[in-house]
Amino acid sequence: MKAPVNKIIPFSSVDGPGNRFSLFFQGCNFNCLYCHNPETINLCNNCGICLEVCPKGALNIIDGKVLWKEALCVKCDLCIKECPNLSSPKVKYMSVKEILNEVYKYKLFLSGVTVSGGECMLYAEFLKELFKEIKNLNLTCFLDSNGYILFEEFNDLLNLTDAVMLDVKSYDEKEHIMLTGKSNKNVLRNLIYLGSIGKLYEVRTVVVPDVLDNVNNIDSISKMIANIDDKIRYKLIKFRPLGVRKEFSRIKSPTDDFMIKLKEIAVNNGCKNVIIT
């Protein structure tokens, strides 16, 4: 069993508590307009367009598939910028053992492992096998998810998971569909379920001026969180026009004053652990 891995960050302090090994899977069931890593949305369709812009010959097509020669790559990312498929030719299909070999290198310095994406829950069965092995290393296992796949259908995986970090992008269903292409009914259902079983470490909402009804989102989502468990961390994330698609690169970040206003709304609604990033 193998899964497509877009990137590994050996040491991360923003993907859960402590020092974490962060694993980003390729492929997502959302197509968020403001996505800061749009190259993680789709799997490579082997069209070969990226070969034309690679300055070092690090990409080739063999038997109809684009192959990446990591040793020749200078990480200019021209292949990603040119890709019309919101993908990357630099994805590695890794087994549980191969991932563990990477974790072993840093184990003494880690608090745990966090899996993200794309959307990591697309590979739930793979994650179950991975987390079994991670637990044997006495490391914690965190999931970072957009919440579209129902966690209640994967209790075997949840039993191996210490906590989940859940993106709640919009409270309004129509707005959520406009933003991601999908309904938020499962997301809100997951928020309630994960909170009720004590598996929800953090809820995250990106604040995007002139695109989302940010005041309503933070007001409504924070009320939900406070009603479930007022100690669940609520992270308000500033939109930044970095790594996004061209049409969103012109949107400005929210001001500090506006972010503080949103934090005050969440705190007044009963959330005791609200942070701005």
C-alpha positions, 0 to 999 in steps of 0.5 A, spaced: 500 500 500 502 506 497 500 513 498 502 520 494 506 524 498 507 532 496 511 534 501 514 532 508 516 538 513 521 534 518 520 539 524 513 544 524 511 548 530 504 550 527 501 543 525 499 541 532 503 541 539 510 541 540 515 539 535 512 535 529 513 531 523 508 534 518 506 529 512 502 533 506 498 528 501 497 529 494 489 530 492 483 534 495 476 533 494 475 541 495 477 546 490 478 552 494 478 559 490 483 561 495 487 555 496 494 557 498 497 550 495 493 549 489 498 544 486 496 539 491 489 539 489 489 534 483 494 528 481 498 528 475 495 526 469 501 525 465 500 531 460 507 532 459 507 540 459 511 541 465 517 538 461 517 544 456 519 549 462 524 544 466 531 548 466 535 542 468 531 536 465 529 533 471 522 531 468 521 525 463 516 521 460 517 514 461 511 509 459 506 514 458 508 517 465 511 523 468 517 521 472 521 526 476 529 526 477 530 529 484 537 529 484 537 534 478 531 538 481 533 545 483 526 547 486 525 552 481 517 550 481 516 552 474 513 545 473 508 547 478 507 554 475 506 551 468 501 546 470 494 547 468 491 541 472 493 544 479 498 538 480 505 537 481 510 532 477 514 532 484 509 527 488 512 521 491 508 514 492 511 512 499 509 506 503 508 506 510 515 503 511 518 508 507 515 514 511 517 511 517 524 511 515 523 518 514 520 519 521 526 515 524 531 520 522 528 525 527 524 521 532 528 523 538 526 531 537 519 530 535 512 530 539 508 527 534 506 526 527 501 530 523 498 528 516 495 534 512 494 535 504 491 536 500 486 532 504 489 526 508 482 523 509 482 520 502 487 515 504 484 513 511 486 506 510 493 508 509 493 512 515 490 507 519 496 502 518 501 508 518 498 510 525 499 503 528 506 504 527 507 511 529 504 509 536 509 504 536 514 509 537 510 513 542 509 519 538 502 522 538 498 522 531 494 528 529 490 529 523 489 536 519 482 535 515 477 539 511 472 535 514 468 533 508 469 525 509 465 523 515 470 521 521 464 517 524 465 512 519 472 511 521 472 509 528 478 504 527 482 510 525 480 515 530 482 510 535 489 511 533 488 518 532 490 523 538 486 529 535 484 532 529 485 539 526 479 541 522 478 547 517 471 550 517 471 555 512 464 558 512 458 557 516 453 558 510 452 552 506 451 557 499 458 561 501 461 554 502 459 551 496 461 558 492 468 557 495 470 550 495 465 546 490 462 542 496 457 543 501 459 544 509 454 539 512 459 534 513 464 539 516 459 542 521 457 534 523 464 533 524 465 539 528 460 536 533 462 529 533 469 530 534 468 535 539 463 530 543 468 525 543 474 529 545 478 529 539 478 536 536 484 540 538 483 546 533 478 549 529 481 553 523 477 559 519 481 563 514 479 570 514 478 573 506 476 580 505 471 582 500 470 574 499 467 571 505 462 574 510 467 573 515 463 576 521 457 571 520 462 566 520 466 567 526 460 569 530 456 562 528 462 558 528 465 560 535 458 559 538 458 552 535 465 551 538 463 554 545 457 550 546 461 543 545 467 545 549 469 552 550 477 550 551 477 547 543 482 552 540 479 557 535 485 559 530 483 565 525 487 565 519 489 571 515 488 570 508 495 572 505 496 572 497 502 568 497 502 561 493 495 562 491 492 562 484 492 569 480 485 571 480 486 571 488 493 574 488 490 581 488 486 580 494 489 584 500 490 581 507 485 583 513 487 588 517 490 587 524 484 591 527 479 587 523 482 580 526 482 583 533 475 585 532 473 578 530 477 575 536 473 579 540 466 576 537 469 569 538 471 570 545 464 574 547 461 568 544 464 563 550 471 561 546 476 561 551 482 559 546 482 564 540 488 565 537 490 570 530 495 567 525 
